[in-house]
Amino acid sequence: MKTRVSTITLLLCLGTAPSVLLGQSSGTSGKIGLVNIQEAILSTAEGKKAMAELQKKYQPRQLDVQKLQQDIQAINDQLQKQAATLSDDEQRRLSRDLEEKQKFLKRTTEDAQADFATDRDEMFRRIGQKMVKQIDDYARQNGFSLIIGSDQVPIYYAAKEVDLTDSIVRLYDVANPSDALTSGRPATPPATHPVAPSTAKPAKPAAKPNP
């Protein structure tokens, strides 16, 4: 699942728009830089620690969903493999049980996804609020007239030197020390949702053979 957090959305959530990000910094020099806000947040020690805590928090709910998916698959298999030997009443009972479990799985999955998204967005807002301050300070101290977010703005060409993401991450970690000691960019972005809904469809009870 690939999370996308645009610079515009982030700034609206933060309730602030530093002048440097809008190209209104005093004493402009014409220097332009790019920062991948989402990647920068997830690359900080604080961001990695927060994401690990979120994944740990939602692991029990993910296991519950996996158990439900297994139960649904087991009922499907029983209906398909034992259709010829199950009584009509047993087939109806299993079909009702299957339908109830699928509805419960859908509700459980949607609730977990919504709660995870809320917690994740709060994490982005909290860390992003401090990161924007670091970007603003960095731009003023290094003579940048414009820094834009590269995770949403279409960039057709940019020299490697204008990507400031790593520099901002290092400054953030210094200014906001965390217990997490990991470093470097994440290999892959975290999933948008902690769980995925089951795609299993209820099996149609097979007709019993005529005697």
HELIX and SHEET records of a PDB file:
HELIX    1   1 THR A    7  LEU A   14  1                                   8    
HELIX    2   2 SER A   19  LEU A   22  5                                   4    
HELIX    3   3 ILE A   37  SER A   43  1                                   7    
HELIX    4   4 ALA A   45  LYS A   81  1                                  37    
HELIX    5   5 ASP A   88  GLN A  141  1                                  54    
HELIX    6   6 LYS A  160  VAL A  162  5                                   3    
HELIX    7   7 THR A  165  ALA A  175  1                                  11    
SHEET    1   A 2 LYS A  31  VAL A  35  0                                        
SHEET    2   A 2 PHE A 144  GLY A 149  1                                        
END                                                                             
